[in-house]
């Protein structure tokens, strides 16, 4: 019994402290761009920051925010990192934060799965599979 509890404690220490939930990607043709959306759920009492996302699906992967331009139209800008306060949920959604997938290496078909790796300052790496869907 003691060995079992020790193993359980060890396994729990490797579980991600920051969770990626509801990850999805818009469908798009090869050579085009798409976007990844998701929620970051920081279930810890410590703040963290997302500073990078990688995937083999596109030539370039960038963290972006939608911004309002002086003329009232919307645009995007690359951001270096996103703060994730303790005990919080940060939403990446259309019209807000998102991850741009630039110059896709293959067509993204509805219902297919795409693997991503999220990098956090203190939480380390988190692997996630996102589903391709229209909304």
LINTAKA-V28404 format. One record per residue. N is the residue number from 0. RES is the residue in three letters. OMEGA is omega in whole degrees, 0 to 359 (999 if undefined). D_LAST is the distance of its C-alpha to the last C-alpha in Angstrom with 1 decimal. Layout:
{{N;RES;OMEGA;D_LAST} {N;RES;OMEGA;D_LAST}}
//
This chain:
{{0;UNK;180;46.9} {1;UNK;178;47.3} {2;UNK;178;45.9} {3;UNK;179;42.8} {4;UNK;178;42.2} {5;UNK;178;42.7} {6;UNK;179;40.2} {7;UNK;178;37.6} {8;UNK;179;38.2} {9;UNK;179;37.9} {10;UNK;179;34.6} {11;UNK;180;33.1} {12;UNK;179;34.3} {13;UNK;180;32.1} {14;UNK;183;28.8} {15;UNK;178;26.5} {16;UNK;176;27.1} {17;UNK;185;23.8} {18;UNK;174;20.8} {19;UNK;184;17.3} {20;UNK;175;14.8} {21;UNK;182;11.2} {22;UNK;177;10.9} {23;UNK;183;8.1} {24;UNK;175;8.5} {25;UNK;175;7.3} {26;UNK;179;9.7} {27;UNK;180;12.9} {28;UNK;175;16.6} {29;UNK;180;19.5} {30;UNK;179;21.0} {31;UNK;177;18.1} {32;UNK;175;16.0} {33;UNK;180;12.6} {34;UNK;177;11.2} {35;UNK;179;11.0} {36;UNK;184;9.7} {37;UNK;172;11.5} {38;UNK;171;14.3} {39;UNK;179;17.9} {40;UNK;178;20.2} {41;UNK;183;23.8} {42;UNK;183;25.9} {43;UNK;177;29.1} {44;UNK;180;31.7} {45;UNK;176;31.6} {46;UNK;178;29.5} {47;UNK;177;27.9} {48;UNK;173;26.0} {49;UNK;182;23.4} {50;UNK;180;25.0} {51;UNK;171;23.5} {52;UNK;178;20.8} {53;UNK;175;21.8} {54;UNK;177;20.5} {55;UNK;186;22.3} {56;UNK;183;19.4} {57;UNK;179;20.2} {58;UNK;185;23.4} {59;UNK;177;22.4} {60;UNK;184;20.2} {61;UNK;170;20.4} {62;UNK;182;19.4} {63;UNK;171;18.5} {64;UNK;173;18.4} {65;UNK;181;17.5} {66;UNK;177;20.8} {67;UNK;179;22.4} {68;UNK;180;25.2} {69;UNK;181;28.6} {70;UNK;177;27.9} {71;UNK;178;25.0} {72;UNK;179;22.3} {73;UNK;176;19.6} {74;UNK;180;20.1} {75;UNK;172;19.5} {76;UNK;177;22.2} {77;UNK;177;22.6} {78;UNK;185;23.7} {79;UNK;178;26.0} {80;UNK;180;24.9} {81;UNK;179;23.1} {82;UNK;178;25.3} {83;UNK;182;24.2} {84;UNK;177;26.7} {85;UNK;176;28.2} {86;UNK;182;26.6} {87;UNK;174;23.4} {88;UNK;176;19.6} {89;UNK;182;18.1} {90;UNK;172;14.4} {91;UNK;187;12.8} {92;UNK;178;9.9} {93;UNK;181;9.2} {94;UNK;181;12.8} {95;UNK;174;14.5} {96;UNK;175;15.4} {97;UNK;175;13.6} {98;UNK;179;15.1} {99;UNK;175;15.8} {100;UNK;189;16.4} {101;UNK;180;19.2} {102;UNK;181;20.8} {103;UNK;180;19.0} {104;UNK;178;21.7} {105;UNK;177;19.9} {106;UNK;176;17.2} {107;UNK;183;13.9} {108;UNK;178;13.3} {109;UNK;180;10.4} {110;UNK;175;11.6} {111;UNK;181;13.9} {112;UNK;179;14.7} {113;UNK;180;15.7} {114;UNK;177;18.3} {115;UNK;171;18.7} {116;UNK;179;21.6} {117;UNK;181;21.5} {118;UNK;179;24.9} {119;UNK;182;26.1} {120;UNK;181;29.6} {121;UNK;183;31.0} {122;UNK;179;28.5} {123;UNK;184;28.7} {124;UNK;175;26.2} {125;UNK;177;23.3} {126;UNK;183;21.8} {127;UNK;170;18.2} {128;UNK;180;16.2} {129;UNK;178;12.5} {130;UNK;176;10.5} {131;UNK;178;9.0} {132;UNK;184;5.7} {133;UNK;176;3.9} {134;UNK;999;0.0}}
//
